[in-house]
Amino acid sequence: MAFFRVTTPETSTSWLAHSASNAGSASCTAPMNSTLAMERNSTQVLWPTARIRRGSTKRNTPLHERAIAALCLAASAPVLAVASAFIRRQSPGGPVLYRAERVGRGGRHFTMYKLRTMHVMPPNAPRLTARHDPRVFPAGRILRSTKVDELPQLWNVLNGDMRFFGPRPEDPAIVHNCYEPWMLESLDVPPGIVGPGSLSYFEDESRIPSDPGEAEHYYVTVQLPRKIARDLAYVRRRTPAYDLALAVRTVLGILGIRSQSFKSVRLETATEEQVLGAVRSRPGSSLPG
C-alpha cells in the first residue's frame, strides 16, 4: 500500500496560517492542516489536492458566460428593483445587498453578493441560517425559496469570480477550520451559482435544526461532507450536458419537484457513497455514519 506526502507551496502555508487566524471560528471535529499524509487507494476515490494558493488575478469565467450574465442581469433589473423595495420596507436600516467573503478557485478570496434576506445582526451572530430562523423577514423567505436572492451573483459571473455552474463557494472560516484534505479538490474549479452540493442542500433544508447554533454544527458535521462529496462528481466529470441538467434541476427544485431520475443525480449519489465510504474507513475518522 503506497503512501505519499502532500505539502502546500511555501506561499500557501503562510497564507493559510494568516487566513485561518482572521477567518473566525467554526465548530469542527477535523481541522485542516497544511501538511498531510494521505493514502492512495486503487480506485483513487480520494487523492490529495493541496493546491491552495494566494488569490490570483486570473479570472474564472469565459467570455460567453460573462455576456449571458450581463443580459440576465439587465433582464432581472425589474425583479431586483421590486425585491429591493420590499427589503427596505420590511427591514429598514440595513443594506439591500449582503456582501459575503467567500473562498473560490485555488483559495482566492472574493466578495459574493446576495439580496439581504435577514435582519441586520451583530457580527458574532451564527453564520448559518436555521430552519424557521426568526432573523429572516417575510419577504426574505420568499426571496430565499424562489432563489431570487441569488440574482446579484450574476455580477460575480460578469466580474469573473464565479461561473453559472460549479461548487458553491464557502465561508473562509469553514474552509480553514473545517475542510479535511479530500475536500480541497472542490477548489480545483471555479465556484458556481448552482452546483450538485447546493441542490442537495436545497432539497434537505427541512432537516436543518431550528436552533442557529445547532444548525451550524449540523451543517459542518453532516451536510458539508455530503455537499462536497456530491460536488466532486461535477469537478471530475463536468460537461455542457451536466450544466444543462443542473439548470433543469434548479428550476424543478424551485417548483418543489425532486429530480431523482436524472443521470447526474445517480452519478452524484454514487460519488458521495464512494468518497464518504473511503473517508469513514480511514483510521480516526470522525465522519458520522
C-alpha positions in Angstrom: 0.0 0.0 0.0 1.6 3.2 -1.1 1.8 6.4 0.9 2.9 9.8 -0.3 3.2 13.2 1.3 1.5 16.3 0.1 2.7 19.8 1.1 1.2 23.1 0.1 3.5 25.6 -1.6 5.5 27.8 0.8 3.5 30.8 -0.1 0.3 28.9 0.6 1.3 27.7 4.0 1.8 31.3 5.3 -1.4 32.4 3.6 -3.3 29.6 5.3 -2.0 30.5 8.7 -2.8 34.1 8.2 -6.3 33.5 6.8 -7.2 31.0 9.5 -6.3 33.5 12.2 -8.6 36.1 10.6 -11.5 33.8 9.4 -13.3 33.5 12.7 -14.3 30.1 14.2 -16.5 27.2 13.3 -17.1 24.1 15.4 -15.5 21.2 13.5 -14.1 17.9 14.6 -11.3 17.8 12.0 -9.4 21.0 11.3 -7.5 21.3 8.1 -3.7 21.1 8.2 -1.3 22.4 5.6 0.9 19.3 5.5 -0.8 15.9 5.4 0.0 12.3 4.8 -2.7 10.6 2.8 -3.3 7.1 1.4 -3.7 6.5 -2.3 -6.1 3.6 -3.0 -6.5 1.6 -6.1 -9.8 3.2 -7.1 -8.5 6.7 -6.5 -11.7 7.7 -4.7 -9.5 10.1 -2.6 -6.5 11.9 -3.8 -4.7 14.9 -2.3 -5.2 18.4 -3.7 -3.3 20.9 -1.7 -3.2 23.5 -4.4 -4.4 26.3 -2.2 -2.6 29.5 -3.2 -2.9 33.1 -2.6 -5.5 34.9 -4.7 -4.7 35.0 -8.4 -5.8 37.8 -10.7 -6.8 35.2 -13.3 -10.5 35.2 -13.9 -12.5 32.1 -14.0 -15.4 32.9 -16.3 -15.2 32.6 -20.1 -16.4 35.5 -22.2 -19.6 33.9 -23.4 -20.7 33.3 -19.8 -20.0 36.9 -18.9 -22.1 38.1 -21.9 -25.0 35.9 -20.8 -24.7 37.1 -17.2 -24.8 40.7 -18.4 -28.0 40.0 -20.4 -29.6 38.2 -17.5 -28.6 41.0 -15.1 -30.3 43.5 -17.3 -33.4 41.4 -17.7 -33.7 40.8 -14.0 -33.4 44.5 -13.1 -37.2 45.0 -12.6 -37.3 42.0 -10.3 -34.3 43.3 -8.3 -35.9 46.7 -8.0 -39.1 45.2 -6.6 -37.2 43.0 -4.2 -35.1 45.9 -3.1 -38.2 47.9 -2.2 -39.6 45.0 -0.1 -36.2 44.7 1.7 -36.1 48.4 2.6 -39.8 48.3 3.8 -39.6 45.1 5.9 -36.0 45.5 7.2 -35.1 49.2 7.2 -31.7 50.4 8.4 -29.7 47.8 6.6 -28.2 47.5 3.1 -30.1 45.9 0.2 -27.2 43.7 -0.7 -25.5 41.2 1.5 -21.7 41.0 0.9 -20.2 37.8 1.9 -16.5 36.9 1.8 -16.1 33.5 0.1 -13.2 31.2 -1.0 -13.1 30.4 -4.7 -10.8 28.5 -7.1 -7.3 27.9 -5.7 -8.2 29.5 -2.4 -8.8 33.0 -3.8 -11.0 35.1 -1.6 -13.7 37.3 -3.2 -16.9 39.1 -2.3 -20.1 37.3 -3.2 -23.3 39.3 -3.5 -26.8 38.3 -2.5 -30.0 40.2 -1.7 -30.3 40.6 2.1 -33.0 38.3 3.5 -32.3 38.7 7.2 -32.4 41.5 9.7 -29.1 43.1 10.4 -27.4 41.1 13.2 -24.3 41.6 15.4 -21.0 40.3 14.0 -20.9 37.4 16.4 -24.3 36.0 15.3 -24.4 32.4 13.9 -23.1 32.3 10.3 -25.7 29.8 9.1 -29.4 30.1 8.8 -31.5 27.7 10.8 -34.9 26.3 9.7 -37.6 28.8 10.6 -34.9 31.3 11.6 -36.6 34.3 13.1 -33.8 36.5 11.7 -35.3 36.1 8.2 -38.0 38.6 7.5 -41.2 37.6 5.5 -40.1 38.9 2.1 -36.7 37.3 2.7 -38.3 33.9 3.0 -39.9 34.4 -0.4 -36.7 35.6 -1.9 -34.8 32.6 -0.5 -37.4 30.0 -1.6 -37.5 31.3 -5.1 -33.7 31.9 -5.2 -34.3 35.5 -6.3 -31.8 36.4 -3.6 -29.1 34.8 -5.7 -29.6 37.1 -8.7 -26.9 39.6 -7.7 -24.4 36.7 -8.2 -24.8 37.4 -11.9 -22.4 40.3 -11.2 -19.9 37.8 -9.7 -20.1 35.9 -13.0 -19.8 39.1 -15.0 -16.8 40.0 -12.9 -15.1 36.7 -13.4 -15.3 35.5 -9.7 -17.8 32.7 -10.4 -19.4 30.7 -13.2 -23.0 29.7 -13.6 -22.3 26.1 -12.5 -19.8 24.7 -10.0 -19.3 24.1 -6.3 -20.9 26.7 -4.1 -18.1 28.8 -2.5 -17.8 28.5 1.2 -17.1 30.9 4.1 -13.4 31.3 4.8 -14.0 30.2 8.5 -15.5 26.9 7.3 -12.8 26.3 4.7 -9.8 27.0 7.0 -11.3 25.4 10.2 -13.4 22.6 8.8 -12.1 21.3 5.5 -10.4 18.0 5.5 -7.7 17.3 2.9 -10.0 15.5 0.5 -12.4 18.5 0.4 -9.7 20.7 -1.2 -10.4 19.1 -4.6 -13.6 21.2 -4.8 -11.3 24.3 -5.0 -9.7 23.0 -8.2 -12.5 24.5 -10.3 -14.3 27.9 -10.3 -17.2 28.2 -7.9 -20.7 28.4 -9.3 -24.1 29.8 -8.6 -25.5 26.3 -8.8 -23.8 23.0 -8.1 -24.7 19.5 -7.1 -23.9 20.1 -3.5 -26.1 23.2 -3.3 -29.0 21.4 -4.9 -28.8 18.6 -2.4 -28.6 21.2 0.4 -31.7 23.0 -1.0 -33.6 19.7 -1.0 -32.6 18.8 2.5 -33.3 22.2 4.2 -36.2 20.7 6.1 -33.6 18.6 8.2 -31.8 21.7 9.4 -32.3 22.2 13.2 -34.3 25.3 14.2 -31.7 26.5 16.7 -29.0 28.5 14.8 -26.1 27.1 16.9 -27.3 23.5 16.3 -27.8 24.3 12.6 -24.2 25.3 12.3 -23.0 22.2 14.0 -25.3 20.0 11.8 -24.1 21.7 8.7 -20.3 21.3 9.2 -20.6 17.7 10.6 -23.3 16.2 8.4 -24.2 18.4 5.4 -20.8 19.8 4.5 -19.2 16.4 3.8 -22.2 15.3 1.8 -22.3 18.6 -0.2 -18.7 18.5 -1.1 -18.7 14.8 -2.0 -21.5 15.4 -4.4 -19.7 18.5 -5.8 -16.7 16.2 -6.6 -18.9 14.3 -9.1 -19.1 17.6 -11.1 -15.5 18.5 -10.6 -14.4 15.2 -12.1 -17.0 14.9 -14.9 -18.2 18.3 -15.8 -19.6 18.7 -19.3 -22.1 21.0 -21.0 -24.7 18.3 -20.7 -24.1 18.2 -17.0 -24.5 22.0 -16.8 -27.8 21.7 -18.6 -29.0 19.0 -16.2 -28.1 21.3 -13.3 -30.1 24.1 -14.8 -33.2 22.0 -15.3 -32.9 20.5 -11.8 -32.6 24.0 -10.3 -35.9 25.0 -12.0 -37.6 21.8 -10.8 -36.3 22.4 -7.3 -37.7 25.9 -7.1 -41.1 24.4 -8.2 -40.8 21.8 -5.4 -40.2 18.9 -7.8 -37.5 16.4 -6.8 -35.4 15.3 -9.7 -34.1 11.9 -8.7 -34.4 10.3 -12.2 -31.6 12.3 -13.7 -28.4 10.5 -14.6 -26.4 13.3 -12.9 -28.2 12.6 -9.6 -27.3 8.9 -9.8 -23.7 9.9 -10.5 -23.6 12.2 -7.5 -25.2 9.7 -5.2 -22.6 7.1 -6.3 -19.7 9.5 -5.9 -21.0 10.5 -2.4 -21.2 6.9 -1.3 -17.7 6.2 -2.7 -16.0 9.2 -1.2 -17.6 9.2 2.2 -17.2 5.5 2.4 -13.5 5.9 1.8 -13.3 8.7 4.4 -15.1 6.7 7.0 -12.8 3.7 6.5 -9.7 5.8 7.4 -8.4 5.3 10.9 -9.6 8.0 13.3 -12.3 9.3 11.0 -15.0 11.2 12.9 -17.4 11.4 10.0 -20.9 10.2 11.1 -22.2 7.0 9.5 
